[in-house]
């Protein structure tokens, strides 16, 4: 009988592992936003701005496709509305030079009304409360005349500030952002012919951008300008526990470890992939503790590894809820990352918390993930460790939850290689 080829065995292994899914675990949320009255409000995206002087006073920024940008405190109170056009996406990057040796967080909104990307800066002074102000208010939007449905910002390996934008008509554009006379200019450097982009996450330490493509699944591309336009499919629809793909977020538990969390709006679940191996770890759903108002059809997601005051000392996970019975519309649900981590067996990793985990100027980017994969070390959940609960038999890090697929893959590959040697 003809022996199976190495590639066939590899495909069989991947298919078998991906098909062995477990039901999503339930994670109760602890608070939610309370938006002001407005007509036909629809949240499309969410980002987190971390206040460098007081992490507890950080702000959640939501893009509303009908009304603009809105800012919330971490207890869910709406504190600002920026209504110069609509917004389909929003993101934050830190340390952007704004002149005279000063650096500031940069917030960029994809604005269909103004047809381009609109830059803002948050004011972190004690009296300003994190309010957004438009950078160069008399200047045209960045890449004016282009309609974007998505935007994600990051600092590249060469130190430049860059953006990825999902074009409203399909495809992905990469731009280099350059400070100019107290403002910013954007220079397109690469177009990638993807399908319609529903979600983006940039991982600078892996030099990768992850792209959710509508009707196709999750893909990985190189984030370097000269990385070409060929991508790798990470998980097709119907595999890896994904029935649809929405927004993405990166949780960095260390410089290289952590998780990619993918919203599956059709299933109202969040699928977790290992940051290193891209193997599926599991899935979870947002539920109300003792109630029925769960998180449904989520679009915007944020995971942040740093401490954010007494309310979120173990980091934060935020999910948009498209069908909130509390507000009779849509809103955001907030929970501790520690609650997400301990819902899994073994638990997921929790980043070691160090003074808010923000670094000098907020230290985060890409929708709330650590700017350079930061967040300190890793807390090992288990007896005797802060935040541990002993669910794992050996108190091991949740990263071990992806070891079974890796061992299975190596075992089958080894069998194939031994079979080839015997035939030789």
N, C-alpha and C positions, 0 to 999 in steps of 0.2 A: 504494500500500500504506500502511496506517495506521502512523504512527511510534510506536515504543515510548515510553511515558510516562517521566517523570523517576523516579517511584517504582519503576517496573518495572525500569529500568536499575540503580537503586540496589540493589534486591533481587537482581538478577542478579549484580552485582559482589560483594556480600557472600557470596552462595552460592558463586560461583566461587572466591573467595579461601579461604573456609572449607573448601571441598572439596579444595583442593590441599594435602594433609597430607604431612608427611615422617615417616619412622619415628622412634620415640623414641631418643634417644641414651642411652648407658650411663654411669652415674656410680658408681664404686666407693665404698663407705662405708669409713670408717677405724676405727670402733669401734662397740661395741654395749653395751646394758645387760645386766646379769646379775641378774635378779630373784631374791629369796629363794624358797624352796619355799612354795607355797601352792596350795590346791585351786581349780580352775575359775577361775583368774584371767583376766580379759579386759580389756585396755586399751581405753578408749573415746576418750581425748583426751590431749593433752600440752601443757604450757606451759613457758616458760623464765623463771626468776627470775634476773636478773642481779645479782650481788653488787657493790654500788657501790664497796666498798673493795678488792676483789680479784676482778676478772671471771673469772679462772681457777677460782675457787671458787664459781661459779654453780651453780644446781641445775635439773635437769629434774624437773618435777612431772607425774605421770601419774594419770589418773582410772581406777580399776578398778571396773567395774560390779558386781563381786561382793565386793570387799574394801575399797575406800576409796581414799585418796590415798597415793602413794608418791613419795619424793624420791630422786634419783640425782645423783652427781657426774658431771662431764663425761667421766670415764674409765669410766663404766658401773656404778659401785658403788652399791648400794642403801644409803641412810643413814638413812631414816626411813619409818615406816609410820603413817598416821593412819587408824585403823579405827573411827571413830564413824559407822558407816553406810557405804553404798556411794557411789560417785561416777560420774556419767555425763559430766561435763565440768569443766574447770578453766581459769582464766585469771588474769592478773596485770595490775595497773595501778599506776603509780608516783606518789608525791607526795601520797598521801591523808592529810589531817590526822587525827591520832589524839589531839590534846589538848596543851595547854601549848606551842603553837607547833611541835610536832614533827610531821613528816610521815614516812610509811612506805609501803613497797609494800603493796598490798592484794591478797590472793589469795582468790578466790571459787570455791567448789565447788558444782556442781549435785548435790544429795544426794537421791536418790529415797527413801531410808530415812527421812530426817527431813522429807521433803516441803517443800523450799524451797532457798534459796541460803545456804550457810554461809560466813562470812568468816573469814579467817586473816591473820596477819602473819608474815613471815619475820624471823628475828633475824640481822642481818648482823654482829654482834660476833664478834671472832676466835675466841672459845671456843665459840660456839653452833653454828657450822657451818651456818647457814642453816635451822635447824629451824623448822617451822611451829607457831604457837600460835594457838588460836582467839580471835578478837576477841569480847569480851563473852561468855564461855563460858556464862553463865547465861541469856542472852537467846535467844528463839526465832529460828529461821532467818529470813532475809529473805524477804518474800512467802510466809510460811509457809502451808502448805495447797495450794501450787501445785507440780506436778511438772514439772521442767525436764529436757530432754535435752541442752541446749546452753547455754553462757553465754560472752559476750565483753564485756570491760570497755574503757572508753575515757574520755578527757577531751574534752568537747565544746568547740566554738568559744567558748562563753560561760564556759568555765572549770569548769563543773560536771562531776562524776564521774557516769558513767552506765553502764548495762548493757543489753545485748540478751540475751534468753533465748528459746531455742526451746522452746515448750511441748511436753510429752510427747505430747499429743493432736493436735498440729499447730497452726501459727500462731507468730507472733513477738511478744514483749512487750518494751517499752522501759521502763526504770526509771531514776529519778534517785536516786543514792546520796548521802546526807547524813550527815556526822559528827554524832553525838549522844552526849554524855557519855562519851567514850572508846570509843564503839561506832559503829554505822552503822545507818541506817534506809534502806529502799527504798520509793519511791513510784511505782507504775505510772502512766505518762503516755500510753502509746499501745499499742494492739494492732493488728498488721498481719495480715490474713487470708491468710497464706501456706499452702502445703502443709506436709508434714512436713519439718522443718529438719534436714539432715544436716551442715551446715557453716556457719560464720559468719566474716566478717572485716570489721573496721571500719577505714576509712581517713579519719581526721579531716581531713586536708588537702584531700581531695576531698568532705568532708561526705557520705560514702556508707557504706552497709553492704551487703556482698555476702552473698547468701543462697543456699546450695545446697539446692534443694528436690527431695526424693526423687521419682524418676520424671519430673521436669520439666526440670531443668537449672539453670543459674546465673542469678541475678537481682540487679539493683542497685536499692536504695531510698535515698532521702534519709535521712541520720542525724539531722537536726534534728527536735526534738520536733514542730514544726508542719509537717513535710514532707509530710503526707498519707499515704495508704496505697497509692498507685499505684506499681508497680514497672516496671522495664524488663528485658526478658529479654536477658542478655548472650550466652548460648550455650545452645541447646536440646540435649537429648541426641541423639546422632547427628550433631551439627554441632560445629565447633570442636574436633574430636578427642576428645569426651567420650562414653563409653558409659555412665557412671554418675557421680554426684557424691557425694563424701565431704567430708572436712574441707578447710578453706581456710587459707592463711596469706599475709601480705603481706610482701614484701621491699622495704624502702625504701632505694634507693641514694642518694637526696637528698630534699629537702623535697617534691618532687612526682613524681620519677621512681622507677622500680622495677618490680616485678612482682607479680601475683597468681598464686599457685601453688595449683592445684586438684587434690586427690587423686581419681583415677579407680580405685576399688577393683576393679571388675570386670576392668579391663585391667592392673591392677598398674602403673600409670603415674602421672606427675605432669604436668599440662598447665599451661603457663606463658602468662599473658596480660600484655600491656603495661599498666602501671598507668594511663597517661594515656589511651591510645586504646581499651583493652580488646580490641585485636586479638590474635589467637593468635600467640605467638612460636614455640612448639614444645613438645616433651614429652621427658621423660626417665624412666629407670627406675633404681632402686637395685640395684646388683649387688655381689657379693663379688669382690674382686680375685683372680682365679685360682681361684675356688671357685664353688659352685652355690647358696649360701644367699642368694638375692636377696630384695628387699622385695616381699612379696605382700599384696594385699588391705588396703592401708594405710588406717587411719582417722585417727590423729592426725598432724599435721604442724606444724612450726615452722621459720621462717626468721628469722635474726637478722643484722643488718648489721654489728655492732660486733665488735672483736677480743675474744677470750675466752682470753687467755693464749697460751702457746707452742703448745698443741695446735690452736687454731683462730684464727690471727691474721687470717684473711680472713673472719671471720663463720662462721655455722653453719647447716646444714640438718639437721633431725631428722625421721625418718619412723618411724611405727609399722609393725612387720612382724607380720602376723597368723599367719604360718606359719614361725616361725624354727626351722630344723633345729638351730641351736646350743643352744637352750634347750628344745627339744621343746614349745614353747608359743608365746607371743608376746613381743616385746620391742621396743626402740627401736634404730634404726640411725642413727649420726651420721656426717656428712661435712662437710668444709669447703665453704662457699659458693663459694670459689674453684674447687674441683673441679667443682661444678655449672656455674659460669659458663663455664669453659674447655672444657667438653664440647660447647658449641654453637659453630657457625660462622655468622656472627661470634660472638665470645664475648658473654655477658650482662654487664651492668654489675656492678662490684664497688664497694661504698661505700668511700670513703676512711676509713681507720682513724685515730681520734684518741683515744689514752689509753683504750682499751677501748670507746669509743663509747657510753658509758652516760649521761653527764650527771651531775648532782649526786646523784640518788637512784636510779640505775638507768636512768632515762630511757627505758624501754621499756614496751610494753603490747601488748594485742591479741595475746596468744599469742606474744610474743617479737619483735614488730616495733617500730620506733622510735616513741616516744610521740607526737611531733608530726611524724612523717615524717622524723625526724632520721637521723643517720648520717654527716654531713659531706658532702664532695664525692664525685665519681665517679672511680674509677681507670679510665683508658682502657686496656684490655688491648692489648698490642702491644709492639714492640721499644722498649727504652729506658724502659719504664714498669714500676713495681713490679707484679709479678703478671702481666705481659703475656707472651704466647707467640707473637705474630705470626701467629696463625691468620687474622685479618682482613687483607685485602690492604692496607688503609690504616691498620691499627691502630685502627680506629674502635670506638666504644662499641657494645655489644651492643644498645642501644636502636634502632640502625638496622635491626635484623632485622624491625621492624614497618613499615619505610618502604615496602615493596613494596605491601602492601594499601592504604596511604594514597594512594600515587601512582596505583594502579589506580582507586581510588574517585574521586579528583579528576579523572583523565582522562576517565572515563565521564560524570561529572557535567558536565564542560566540553563534551563532545560533545553531550549532551542539550540544554544551554542554547544552543549555537550552532545546533542544528537547529531549536529553537523560534524563534530570531530570524529564520532564513531563511524559516520558514513565515509569520512575521509580515509 
